[in-house]
Amino acid sequence: MTAAGDRRPGGRRRALVLRGVFLALLVVPLLEIAVIVLVGRAIGGWPTFLLLLLESLLGAWIVKREGGRAWAALRGALRSGTMPSRELADAALVLVGGTLLLTPGFVTDVVGFLVILPWTRPITRAWLEAAVARRLLGPFGDWPGPRGGGGGRNGDGPPDVVRGEVVE
């Protein structure tokens, strides 16, 4: 372990995430260009351009409609006093899907539609909830503590209990 980030808890994971983001920022544009060129060869340049423009316009309309629905559901949940976890997840997915739909390219549009459409969003929401639960609860399903284990001294058992009394 030579990098300074690897010595801290979570440093290795953070480095892997940063490498993944860096790789995605390199690979996704190259993949998009390749797909646009292939589609352009198959149907022609102007039809490809018009298809990309149509997808962006359709995506903007869906983002406006679904964003309004997500915002209304979030406000309703807050007014009723219930925990708005589903509504917050939907709002986040609409934001991510909208960003992907407004990014030019066919691959990001396909992923954006999967994230934002009302009949595919529950699948994406379930995946997001599972990822957040894994991140919060750790690999063994217990509360994080050090490195996702229990709350004991080395993360290897129940949390330390200190008995005491309250003095006013």
C-alpha positions in Angstrom: 0.0 0.0 0.0 1.9 2.9 -1.3 -0.7 5.5 -1.9 -1.7 7.7 1.0 -5.4 7.2 0.3 -5.0 3.4 0.7 -4.0 3.8 4.4 -7.3 5.3 5.5 -10.5 3.2 5.9 -12.3 3.2 2.6 -9.3 4.6 0.8 -8.9 1.6 -1.5 -12.7 1.7 -2.3 -12.5 5.4 -3.0 -9.5 4.9 -5.3 -11.4 2.2 -7.2 -14.4 4.4 -7.6 -12.3 7.2 -8.9 -10.6 4.9 -11.4 -14.0 3.7 -12.5 -15.3 7.2 -13.0 -12.1 8.2 -14.9 -12.5 5.0 -17.1 -16.2 5.8 -17.7 -15.3 9.3 -18.7 -12.9 7.9 -21.3 -14.9 4.9 -22.5 -18.5 6.3 -22.7 -17.7 9.1 -25.2 -15.7 6.7 -27.4 -18.6 4.2 -27.3 -21.1 6.9 -28.1 -19.0 8.1 -31.1 -18.7 4.5 -32.4 -22.4 3.9 -32.1 -23.3 7.2 -33.7 -20.9 6.4 -36.6 -22.4 2.9 -37.0 -26.0 4.3 -37.0 -24.9 7.0 -39.4 -23.5 4.5 -41.8 -26.7 2.4 -41.6 -29.3 5.2 -42.0 -27.3 8.2 -43.1 -25.9 11.4 -41.5 -29.0 13.6 -41.5 -31.4 10.9 -40.3 -29.0 10.1 -37.5 -28.8 13.8 -36.5 -32.6 14.1 -36.6 -32.9 10.9 -34.5 -30.6 12.3 -31.8 -32.5 15.6 -31.8 -35.8 13.8 -31.5 -34.5 11.6 -28.6 -33.3 14.8 -26.8 -36.7 16.5 -27.3 -38.6 13.5 -26.2 -36.2 13.2 -23.2 -36.8 16.8 -22.2 -40.5 16.3 -22.3 -40.4 13.2 -20.2 -38.0 14.9 -17.7 -40.5 17.8 -17.4 -43.5 15.4 -16.9 -41.8 12.9 -14.6 -39.9 15.6 -12.7 -43.2 17.3 -11.9 -44.7 14.1 -10.8 -41.7 13.3 -8.6 -41.8 16.8 -7.1 -45.5 16.5 -6.3 -45.1 13.1 -4.7 -42.2 14.4 -2.6 -44.3 17.4 -1.4 -47.2 15.1 -0.7 -45.1 12.8 1.4 -43.6 15.7 3.4 -47.0 17.1 4.0 -48.3 13.8 5.3 -45.3 13.4 7.6 -44.2 10.1 6.1 -40.6 9.3 5.3 -40.1 10.3 1.6 -37.5 7.7 0.7 -39.3 6.4 -2.4 -40.0 9.9 -3.5 -36.4 11.0 -3.0 -35.1 8.0 -4.9 -37.5 8.8 -7.8 -36.4 12.5 -7.8 -32.7 11.4 -8.0 -33.5 8.9 -10.8 -35.4 11.6 -12.8 -32.4 13.9 -12.4 -29.9 11.2 -13.5 -32.1 10.0 -16.3 -32.7 13.5 -17.5 -29.0 14.3 -17.6 -28.4 11.1 -19.6 -31.2 11.9 -22.0 -29.9 15.4 -22.6 -26.4 14.1 -23.3 -26.0 13.5 -27.0 -25.7 9.8 -27.9 -27.6 6.6 -28.2 -26.1 4.6 -25.4 -26.7 7.3 -22.8 -30.3 7.8 -24.1 -31.1 4.1 -23.7 -29.8 4.1 -20.1 -31.6 7.4 -19.5 -34.9 6.0 -20.7 -34.4 2.9 -18.5 -33.9 5.2 -15.5 -36.6 7.7 -16.1 -39.6 5.9 -17.6 -42.4 5.2 -15.1 -42.6 1.5 -15.9 -38.8 0.9 -15.7 -38.0 3.2 -12.8 -39.2 0.7 -10.1 -36.5 -1.7 -11.3 -33.9 1.0 -11.2 -35.1 2.2 -7.8 -34.8 -1.3 -6.4 -31.3 -1.5 -7.7 -30.5 1.9 -6.1 -32.0 0.9 -2.8 -30.0 -2.3 -2.7 -26.8 -0.4 -3.5 -27.5 2.2 -0.8 -28.4 -0.5 1.7 -25.2 -2.4 0.9 -23.2 0.8 1.3 -24.9 1.8 4.6 -25.2 -1.7 6.2 -21.9 -3.2 5.1 -21.3 -6.6 3.6 -22.8 -8.6 6.4 -26.0 -6.6 6.9 -25.2 -5.1 10.2 -24.6 -1.5 11.1 -21.4 -0.1 9.7 -18.9 0.4 12.5 -15.3 0.1 11.4 -15.2 -1.2 7.8 -18.8 -2.3 7.7 -18.6 -4.8 10.6 -20.2 -4.6 14.0 -19.6 -1.7 16.4 -17.1 -3.5 18.6 -13.5 -2.5 19.1 -12.2 -4.1 15.9 -15.6 -4.3 14.1 -15.9 -7.9 15.3 -18.9 -8.0 17.5 -21.6 -6.0 19.2 -20.9 -2.4 20.1 -19.1 -1.7 23.4 -21.7 -0.9 26.1 -20.8 1.6 28.8 -23.1 1.5 31.8 -23.9 4.7 33.6 -26.6 6.8 35.1 -28.0 10.2 34.2 -27.4 13.0 36.7 -29.4 16.1 36.4 
